[in-house]
Amino acid sequence: MPGVDVFFDTNVLLYLVSGDTEKADCAERLVARGGAISVQVLNEFAAVAAGKKGIQFAKIRETLSAFRVLFAVVALDIETHDLGLDIAERYRIPVYDSLIVAAALRAGCTTLYTEDLLHGQKIDRLTIRNPFVESD
């Protein structure tokens, strides 16, 4: 995916529909620049929005449609799955997080915005960034 260098994890996008205005504003600024997500991110967003947040499916579909326009969407395939397992084993991170990392790497991204991994950690060419902490 030429021209896409940032990847968003689900947790960052969920702040867009949260009551935390500071984090929502930060997420909104980042998202406005575009980037990439995976089908896994779409699925996780829908699950949390419907479950924990109680958002109606019509609103979830509307939000996911906007994400599909705003972001390049990386498909989940067997190569991403295999890479994710390798990353989970090598870096000792949970499989679902490693699948996000794998999708970001396969998309050619250099930055992954997430709260779930170690801020500043490098995984191959990918740098993990928690957008809600001070920059180093």
LINFEN-V587283 format. One record per residue. N is the residue number from 1. RES is the residue in one letter. D_LAST is the distance of its C-alpha to the last C-alpha in whole Angstrom. Layout:
BEGIN
N_RES_D_LAST ; N_RES_D_LAST
END
This chain:
BEGIN
1_M_28 ; 2_P_27 ; 3_G_25 ; 4_V_23 ; 5_D_19 ; 6_V_18 ; 7_F_19 ; 8_F_19 ; 9_D_20 ; 10_T_23 ; 11_N_21 ; 12_V_19 ; 13_L_22 ; 14_L_24 ; 15_Y_22 ; 16_L_24 ; 17_V_27 ; 18_S_26 ; 19_G_27 ; 20_D_23 ; 21_T_23 ; 22_E_20 ; 23_K_18 ; 24_A_21 ; 25_D_20 ; 26_C_17 ; 27_A_18 ; 28_E_21 ; 29_R_19 ; 30_L_17 ; 31_V_21 ; 32_A_23 ; 33_R_21 ; 34_G_23 ; 35_G_22 ; 36_A_23 ; 37_I_24 ; 38_S_27 ; 39_V_30 ; 40_Q_29 ; 41_V_27 ; 42_L_30 ; 43_N_32 ; 44_E_29 ; 45_F_29 ; 46_A_32 ; 47_A_33 ; 48_V_31 ; 49_A_32 ; 50_A_35 ; 51_G_35 ; 52_K_33 ; 53_K_32 ; 54_G_36 ; 55_I_36 ; 56_Q_39 ; 57_F_39 ; 58_A_40 ; 59_K_37 ; 60_I_35 ; 61_R_36 ; 62_E_36 ; 63_T_32 ; 64_L_32 ; 65_S_34 ; 66_A_32 ; 67_F_29 ; 68_R_31 ; 69_V_31 ; 70_L_28 ; 71_F_26 ; 72_A_28 ; 73_V_29 ; 74_V_29 ; 75_A_32 ; 76_L_32 ; 77_D_34 ; 78_I_35 ; 79_E_33 ; 80_T_30 ; 81_H_32 ; 82_D_32 ; 83_L_29 ; 84_G_27 ; 85_L_29 ; 86_D_28 ; 87_I_25 ; 88_A_26 ; 89_E_28 ; 90_R_25 ; 91_Y_22 ; 92_R_24 ; 93_I_23 ; 94_P_25 ; 95_V_27 ; 96_Y_26 ; 97_D_23 ; 98_S_24 ; 99_L_26 ; 100_I_23 ; 101_V_21 ; 102_A_24 ; 103_A_25 ; 104_A_22 ; 105_L_22 ; 106_R_26 ; 107_A_25 ; 108_G_23 ; 109_C_20 ; 110_T_16 ; 111_T_14 ; 112_L_15 ; 113_Y_14 ; 114_T_16 ; 115_E_15 ; 116_D_18 ; 117_L_16 ; 118_L_13 ; 119_H_9 ; 120_G_8 ; 121_Q_12 ; 122_K_14 ; 123_I_17 ; 124_D_19 ; 125_R_18 ; 126_L_16 ; 127_T_12 ; 128_I_12 ; 129_R_10 ; 130_N_11 ; 131_P_11 ; 132_F_12 ; 133_V_9 ; 134_E_7 ; 135_S_4 ; 136_D_0
END
